[in-house]
Amino acid sequence: QVQLVESGGGLVQAGGSLRLSCVASGRFFSISVLGWYRQAPGKQRELVATIRGGGTTTYVDSVKGRFTISRDNAKNTVYLQMNSLKPEDTAVYYCNLILGATYWGQGTQVTVSS
């Protein structure tokens, strides 16, 4: 059983930065596909970024050049560095791990004020 715990959300002004962290329990973290998703009020959950075991990353167009996903396999942790935040980035951010099955964290709120 895999458990994911996110942290690092909060309230920030537009143009500011936040770093989200997600710690995973369980084995085989290093070969897992990891991702960050977000869900704004009234909207569907959307994929923000992914990182594969070998380090290959993908981003949704709206965050390219502003967000960076990274992983530390020794700490079983995936990060999302968010810079130049905009009000439209406001959402609950969820960590996601795929290793056979798909696992989700509980989410962390990010609010960007204008």
N, C-alpha and C positions, 0 to 999 in steps of 0.2 A: 504494500500500500504506500502510495506517495502522498505526502502532504506538502502544500506550498503556502508560504506565509509572506505576504507583501508588506512593505513599509516604505516610508519616504514621501507619501502624499502630503498635501497641505494647500494652503492659500498663498498665492504669489501674484504680484502685479505683472501685467503684460510686459514682455521683454525680459522677465526674470528666468531663473533656472531652478530645476528640481532634479534630484536623482532618486529614482525608484529602485528598490532592491527586492529580490524574491529568493528566499532560502527554501531549498527542497530537501525533504527527508528521503531516505531510501537509497538504493544502489543504482549503478549504471547511469548516473547523472551525466557523465562525460559524453555519452553517445546519444543522449536525448536531444530532440529538437525542442527548442525553447522559444516562446513567443510572448509578446505583450499585446493585449487587446484593450479596447476601451469602449465604453457605452455611455453616451450622453443621454440626458432625459428625453424620452419620446423617440429615441433613435435605436436602430439595431446595433448590436455589438459589432465592432469592426476590428480587423487586424491592423496593428500599428507596425510591428517589426517582428522578425524572426531571426534566429541564429541556429545554425546546425552544429553538429559535433565538431566538424572541421573548421568552424569559424565563419562560414559563408553567411552573409546577412542579406535580408531584404527589408524594404521599407515601403509603406504606403506613400504615395506621391506627396501628400500634404505635410509630411514631416521630414522629408528628405532634406539633408543639409542642416537640420535643427536637432534631430534626435539621434542618439547613438545607442545601439544595443551591444552589450558585451557579456561575457561569462567568465567566472572564475571556478573552474572545475574542482580545484582543491578545497574550495569553500562551499561547493554545491549551491552557488549563487549566480543569478542572472540580474543584470542591471539595465536600467533605461535612463540614460542621461538626456534630459530635456532642456534645451536652451532656446532662447528667443520665443518664449511661450506666448501664445495668443489666447484671447478669450474662447475661441472655438476649440481649444484643446481641453476645455473643461469637461470632465467625465470621470467615471469610475474606471480605474485601470486594473486589469486582471492579468496575472501571470498564468502562463499555459505551458504544460510539459507534455510531450508526446513520446511515449515509450511503449509501443504496443497499444495500450489504452491512452486516453486523453485525460489529463488532470488539470484542475483549476484551483487557483487561490481564491480567497474571499473578497479580494478587491481592495483598492485604496483610492480615496477621493482626491482628485486634483481639481482645484478651482483657480482659474486665472481671471483676475479682475482687470477691467479696462481703465 
